[in-house]
Amino acid sequence: MTRDLTRMLKEAQKLEQRLEAVRKALETQTVDGTAGGGAVAVQMNGQRDVLAVRIDPSVLEGADATMLEDLLLSALRDARQKADELAAREMGSIGAQGISGL
């Protein structure tokens, strides 16, 4: 019984180490969300931190704040969706290996 518990604790520690490695990797991987045919772009890392926002100067010429706000929201949502997909793929790689693969 003690051996089984010890083995389970070791496996749990290895899983935690792998999860931490994925978290760190997600901090360095980036995705880009766009809207308006690329007129507004948002760069986000896999942890959903917004790293950059780019707005094509032609969007500012019309000075329509509502349109710019909508484009920015769309780009943010696009980037968030891509960051979520990236995180799911990275976390899925751990799940695919399973605890027995530790």
KAMO-V221757 format. One record per residue. RES is the residue in one letter. SS is DSSP state (helix for helix, strand for strand, loop for the rest). Layout:
BEGIN
((RES & SS) (RES & SS))
END
This chain:
BEGIN
((M & loop) (T & helix) (R & helix) (D & helix) (L & helix) (T & helix) (R & helix) (M & helix) (L & helix) (K & helix) (E & helix) (A & helix) (Q & helix) (K & helix) (L & helix) (E & helix) (Q & helix) (R & helix) (L & helix) (E & helix) (A & helix) (V & helix) (R & helix) (K & helix) (A & helix) (L & helix) (E & helix) (T & helix) (Q & loop) (T & strand) (V & strand) (D & strand) (G & strand) (T & strand) (A & strand) (G & loop) (G & loop) (G & loop) (A & loop) (V & strand) (A & strand) (V & strand) (Q & strand) (M & strand) (N & strand) (G & loop) (Q & loop) (R & loop) (D & loop) (V & strand) (L & strand) (A & strand) (V & strand) (R & strand) (I & strand) (D & loop) (P & helix) (S & helix) (V & helix) (L & helix) (E & helix) (G & loop) (A & loop) (D & loop) (A & helix) (T & helix) (M & helix) (L & helix) (E & helix) (D & helix) (L & helix) (L & helix) (L & helix) (S & helix) (A & helix) (L & helix) (R & helix) (D & helix) (A & helix) (R & helix) (Q & helix) (K & helix) (A & helix) (D & helix) (E & helix) (L & helix) (A & helix) (A & helix) (R & helix) (E & helix) (M & helix) (G & helix) (S & helix) (I & helix) (G & helix) (A & helix) (Q & helix) (G & loop) (I & helix) (S & helix) (G & helix) (L & loop))
END
